């Protein structure tokens, strides 16, 4: 198996983030994707995320994949195609105890959606492990403390696109770390944690190539629930991927916004199909219904305040809640401003109010919505 000298991979185009976990300071290092040399990517040495402690590498993530057109297909027996797993990359390394990490955190005590009601990545990872093991200790006992491991985590509480019934982890990478020397170990060959799933291998009648795999993506088996195909050189660990266009369409609908309420506002502004969104992600129905009610309440309140302030003159500006004044001013400017509704003989009504508020910056809408009582 090949070795990478990490200090040869690290150049001036890197980003470093300090992170403290259990009173230990770590450095999370990655290449700046906007400045990295393409030659480094093609060589398979572009760092997505590695973690150091006291100047020593303790954890390595799979290196950045290369573009499909630049992937070296080499000898057919060295290439493996697997189903591209739709999930979250979780890394595991040993430093006096087994510690999980994500691409940008150590410890995993964070969640994608910024809310206390959502499980952390650490909790979700442990949920997945105990599907196959009696406890975490049994799992850890099968690991090699000289290795760092990379998994893809799937969990019903953090579903991206693919429907998930039970928490699951897939072992996708093993790295033997010695100082700044890293050895890639094929997880399909390793006997470590043999109970843990590996991604499903794709068998084809034709030799593996960009063309043969692209044709496979058009097959009915690759519906929107399938992320795509992952291709890797079993010897070098260098990898590439083909994304499924049907999956990508659904992923774009979901968005990558960690605040679901913000994503709801984006969908409203873009006239996205929220009904279709809820067909694919029914678990968010109660949240979406709540946001829909809050948005309607906010617009109704703004309209009623507008009538009282500018039409019937029952109140003055000081009677308007501070958080709503900016919206009220912009609505009145829509009426009185240059080329506004007044100059065209039109008036402010609820529908005009609703459409105007939806056109405002999403952070402004969310600020007011978030402060309305449930």
Secondary structure, DSSP 4 states (H G I P E B T S, - for coil): --EEEHHHH--SSEEEEEEEETTEEEEEEEE-TTT--HHHHHTT---S-EEEETTEEEEEPPPPPPPGGG----SGGGEEEEEPP-SEEEEEEESSSEEEE-SS-BS----SSSSTTSPPHHHHHHHHHTTTSSSHHHHHTTS-TTEEEEEEEE-GGG-SSS--SS-EEEEEEEEEEETTEEEEE-TTT--TTTTSB-PPBPP-SSPP-HHHHHHHHTSTTS-TT--EEEEEETTT--EEEEE-HHHHHHHHHH-S-S-HHHHHHHHHHTT--HHHHHHH-GGGHHHHHHHHHHHHHHHHHHHHHHIIIIIS--S-GGGS-HHHHHHHHHHHHHHHSTT-TGGGT----HHHHHHHHHTS-HHHHHHHHTTS--
